[in-house]
Amino acid sequence: MTDANATSTAWEMIPVVNPATGERIGEIPVGGAAEVEAAVAAAHGAGSLQPGLELRCTYILEGRKHCLSGQERICVSQ
């Protein structure tokens, strides 16, 4: 398939095999340069929706502070 806007579902498929067992676990479509470029562009777009590393670290540290401030309520032995 060479037209990225085509709606045909006649894709050539490649089997996906579990290397540990040799079992066929699925299949994936074969794509050309246009499909690869479209997939990469979509992945880059999706990545921009993720918070940056600094913000993620802030979330983790704030969560840690919250847990530590309430550890007596959280870690009550019965």
C-alpha positions as CSV (number, residue, x, y, z in Angstrom):
1,M,0.0,0.0,0.0
2,T,1.6,3.3,-1.0
3,D,-1.1,5.9,-0.5
4,A,-1.2,7.0,3.1
5,N,-4.8,8.2,2.6
6,A,-6.0,5.0,1.0
7,T,-8.9,3.2,2.7
8,S,-8.2,-0.3,1.4
9,T,-7.6,-3.0,4.0
10,A,-5.6,-5.2,1.7
11,W,-2.4,-5.1,3.6
12,E,0.4,-7.7,3.3
13,M,0.8,-9.1,6.8
14,I,3.9,-10.5,8.6
15,P,3.6,-13.0,11.4
16,V,4.8,-12.1,14.9
17,V,6.4,-15.0,16.7
18,N,7.3,-15.3,20.4
19,P,11.1,-15.9,20.2
20,A,11.0,-17.9,23.5
21,T,8.4,-20.4,22.4
22,G,8.3,-20.1,18.6
23,E,4.5,-19.6,19.0
24,R,2.8,-17.3,16.5
25,I,1.2,-14.6,18.6
26,G,-0.1,-12.2,16.0
27,E,0.6,-10.4,12.8
28,I,1.5,-6.9,11.7
29,P,1.0,-5.0,8.4
30,V,3.8,-4.3,6.1
31,G,4.1,-0.5,5.4
32,G,6.2,1.6,3.1
33,A,8.0,4.9,3.7
34,A,4.7,6.9,3.8
35,E,3.2,4.7,6.5
36,V,6.4,4.8,8.5
37,E,6.5,8.6,8.3
38,A,2.9,8.9,9.3
39,A,3.4,6.5,12.3
40,V,6.5,8.5,13.5
41,A,4.6,11.8,13.1
42,A,1.7,10.4,15.2
43,A,4.1,9.1,17.8
44,H,5.8,12.5,18.1
45,G,2.4,14.2,18.4
46,A,1.3,11.8,21.2
47,G,4.6,12.3,23.0
48,S,3.9,16.0,23.2
49,L,0.8,15.3,25.3
50,Q,3.0,13.7,28.0
51,P,4.3,15.9,30.9
52,G,8.0,16.6,30.8
53,L,10.5,14.8,33.0
54,E,10.7,17.7,35.4
55,L,7.0,17.8,35.9
56,R,6.8,14.1,36.4
57,C,9.5,14.2,39.0
58,T,7.5,17.0,40.8
59,Y,4.4,14.7,40.8
60,I,6.4,11.9,42.3
61,L,8.1,14.0,45.0
62,E,4.7,15.6,45.9
63,G,3.2,12.2,46.2
64,R,6.1,11.1,48.4
65,K,5.6,14.1,50.7
66,H,1.9,13.3,50.9
67,C,2.5,9.7,51.9
68,L,5.2,10.6,54.5
69,S,2.9,13.2,56.1
70,G,0.2,10.7,56.6
71,Q,2.3,7.6,57.3
72,E,0.9,7.2,60.8
73,R,-2.6,7.0,59.3
74,I,-1.4,4.7,56.5
75,C,0.8,2.4,58.5
76,V,-1.4,1.5,61.5
77,S,-0.8,-2.0,62.7
78,Q,-3.8,-3.9,64.1
